[in-house]
């Protein structure tokens, strides 16, 4: 799938990330945490001056007579590279423009003094959609050492087609693909239409997003349960075969592929150094499944391997995501 990151006339990209780049390799990667001003500048989101321009008079194609309207407006921005005005969409009288600076300001006020830091930001579809994320200061810790980061992500549109949305999600947003995954895999969500007052609804947003902590605590509790249950290799083999059942009428090639999958999973569970701190537990079994799917599963065709694997890992409707969920359920209910 395409990343949909905005590419400018000078070859630069509308994207910035802190610490580690996006899988697409585009844009600016900061060596450490970014301020709101850093993110807006490096992602080329600053100074767009998004505005409504009245359509005014148009000509009726049937009668040839002029028609004047005060209900229709174009959404226009100043291109951050060329400085030229660009049309982003068409909206009605009640539509309220939200600047990219308003998005970062909203997130900054929302997290207050929590210690959350700006992590990624960018523009998609020629500037029609923008996103900004902050990494929350308290990751989930499983067993005191296995860290799962949570993000607060804000998505806004300048084309009149969607609301301003804030979600708490375990998915790091780096492109359109991960935007969709984050919206699908959110723990809590807050939405405001562009006809409403965004800045004045901080308290409401905080209340809605409190579900994040309950979700995080619940997931961590389930993961801790898996970590506390021992699992020997024999039991792991039974689990792996339930997760990847081999049909009775399987052909020889299918049998060989199934055998390879079983051997890869058993190595990851029993010998891989990545499992050392959690060896011989159900949490290790789940991590063996995710490591194989995210990093070891084969990629066919001419597409870039890293890109394909990133899409598999981050798109919630991919078969790999469904297999991970099934594996977690099998381990949690067995």
N, C-alpha and C positions, 0 to 999 in steps of 0.2 A: 504494500500500500504506500501511496505517496505521503510524504511528511507534511506537505502543504505550507511549510514555512515560507514567509514572504521573502522573495529575492529582489533586490534593488538594482537600479540601472548600473551601478558601479561594481556589481558582483557581490556585494555584501549581503548578509542575511539578517532578518529581523528576529534575532534570538540571542539570549545570554543565559549562562548557567554558572553557578558557583561550585568550585571544587572539581567537578567531573563533567565532561562535555556530554551533550546528547548523543544518542546512538547514530544520528545522521551526520555528525561531524561538522555541522554548520555553526556560524555565529561566533560569539566571544565566550571564552571560558575564563572566569575570574579565578585567581589563585586561592581566594578565601571568601568569606561571607561578604555580601554586598548590601549597601544601604539602598533605600528606595531610589535615591538619585542615581546611584551607580547602575542599578538594574535598568532604569528607564533610559539612561544614556547609552549603555552598552547594547541593549536590545533594540535601540533606535525607536523607542516608544515615546520619547520626550518631544514636547513642542509641536504636536500635531495640530493643535488648535481646532479640534473637531467642531463644526458649526452647522447650523441649519440655514440654508439659502432658499428663499421663497421661489417657487417655480414661476409664479406670476402669470403672464399672458401666454396662452397657447392657441393654436389655430385648429378649429374643428375641421377634420378631414372631409366631412360630408357637405357642410355648407360653405366652408372656406371663411367663416366668420371667426373673429377673436373670442376666446373664452377666458375670463379672468377668474382665478381662484385664490383664496387666501387659506386654503386647507392643505395644500401640498407643498412639501419642502424637500430639497435635496440635502443629504448629509455629505459634507465636504471636509476634507482634511488638507493640511499642507504636507506634502511629501517630505519626509525627513532628510532625504538625500538630494532631490532636485529642487526643492522649495516650491514646486508647482502645486496648484490646487488640483485635487482629485475627488471625483464622485465616488462615494462608498455605498449609497443606498438612497431610497426615497421613503419619506415618513409623513405622518400627519401632524396637525397643529400641536397636539398634546405631548408629542414625543419629547423627552428630555435628554439632552446630550450629556454623556458621561465621558469626561476626559480620562486618558490613561493615568494621569496623575491622581485622579479621583479614585481609581481602582487601588493603586498602591496605598493611598491615604486611608482608604476604608480598611484594608487589611492591617495596616499599621495601628490604627485606632482599635481595631477589633482585638488584636493580641495584646495591646497595651504594653505592660512591662514584663511580659512573660519570658522574653528572651528568644522568641521565634526570629528566624533570619530569612531574608529574601533568598530564594534558591534558583528559580528559573522565571523567564518571561519571554514573550515573543508575540509576533503578529502572524496571522494566517490568512489565506485567501485574499492577498492583496490589501491587507489592512482591515478587512471587514470584520474579522474576529481577533480578539487579543486575549492573552492569558497571563496571569502572574501567580506564582506560588511562593509560599513561605514554608520552611521546614520547622515543624513544631519542636520545642526544646526538650520534650520528654518522650523519647522513643519507647516503644514497647520492649521490655527486656524479658526474654524467656530463659529461665534458669540463671539469671544474673549475667549472662554473657552473649546471648543470641539476640542481636538488635534488629528491630523492625521499625523503620522511620515512618512517621505520619506527616502529611502535608496539608496545609490549608491552601486551596486553589480557588482563584476567582476568574470567571470567564465573562467577558463582555463583548457585545456586538455593536458595530457602528453602521449596520445596514438595515436596521429596523425589523429584523426577523426573529429576534430572541430577547430573552430577559437577561438581567445581570444575575449571575449565579455564583454562589460561594459554597464549596463542599470541603469536607474533611475526608481525606482519602489516603490509602497506603501507596498510591500510584504517583510516581514522579512525572510531572507533565513536561514533555520536551517537544511535542509536535501534535498534529491533529489526531493521530492514532492514539496517543496516550491521553489526550483530552477526552476522547470518547470513553476510554477505559476508566479514567478517573471519575467521570460522571456516572458510569455504570457501577463502579465499585466504591461508592461513597458510604461513609458511616453516618453522616448527617448532612443536611442540605438547607440552604437559605436562598430564596429567590425573590427578586424585586423586578417588576416590569419597568421599562424605561419611561413610563408615565408617572412613576412614583418617586418619592424622595428617598434616595439611597443613603445619603449621609446622616439623615435623622433617624435611622433604624438600627443603630449599633446595638442597643440593648436587646432588641428583638432578635437580631442575628446571633448575639452571644447565647441567648436562651436556646435558640434552635440548635446551635452547634455544640451545646453541652453534651448531646448524645454521643459525641466523639469519644469522650472519656469512658462512658459506659460501654460503648462498643469495644474500645481498646482494652478495657479491663476484662471484658468477657472473652475476647480472643486470647488474651494473655493467659487467662485462667484455663482455657481449654488446652492451650499449648503446654502449660505447666503440667497438666494432667498427663499428656502424652509423654512428657519428659520423665515423669515419675514412674512410668510403667516399663519394666525391663522387656526386652524382646531379643530372643536368640535367633540365630541364623535360620534354624528350621522353621520357626514361626514366621520369619520375614519371607521365606520362600512361599509359604502358604498365602500370605498377604499379597505378594507380587503376582502370583498366579490368579488370585481373585480379581486383582486390578486389571490384569492383562490375560483374560481367559483365552485359551487356544481351542477353536472349534474342533469338534470330533472329526470333521471331514476336511481339515486343513491340508492344503497342498504342501509339497516338500519345501518350496521357497518360504511359505508362511511359517513352517516349522523352524526353519533355520533362523528367520528373523526373530521369532519368538524366543528361541534359545539365546540369541545374541542379547536381546532385551533383558532376559533373566540374569545373564552373566554380568551385564553392565550394572544392573540394579544391585546385585549382590556385592559386587566390588565396591560400589559407592557406599553401601550400608556397612560392610564389614572391614574394609581396608582403606578407603579414601581418607587422606589427612583432613579434609574439610569436615568430616564427621567426628574427629577425635574427641572434642569436649562432650559430645552427646552420644557416644558410641553405645550400641546395644540397647537403645530405647525406641519407643514408638515415634518420638519426635525425630530421631535419626532416620527412621524409616520414611517419614514424610519428606524430610529434607533430601533423602536419596532420590525420591521420585521427582521433586522439583528441580534438583540439580541435573538429573539426566534430561528432563524435558527442556530446560532452559539453556543448557550448555553442551549436551552430548548428542541429542537427537539429530539424525542426519538431515541435510538440506540438499535437495535435488534441483537440477536446473542451473541456470546461469546467474541467478540473483545473488547479491552480496550475502554471505553467510551471516555476518553480524546483524545486518538489517532484518533478515528473515527471523532470526532467533529473537531479536528484540520485539518484533511484532507478535510472535508466538507468546512471549512472556507477558506482554502487556495488554493484549486484546482479550477482553473477558469472554467474547463469544467464540474464541478459538477452541478447537478440540483439546488442546493442551490444558487450557484453563479448566475445562470441564473435567478432565482426568485428574487434575490436582484436587479439585473439590471433592470428587468421588473418593480419592485416596484418603483425604482428611476425614471424611465421613466414616469410611471403613475402619480407620484406626481409632476414631473417637467413640464408635459404638460397639466395637468388637468386645 
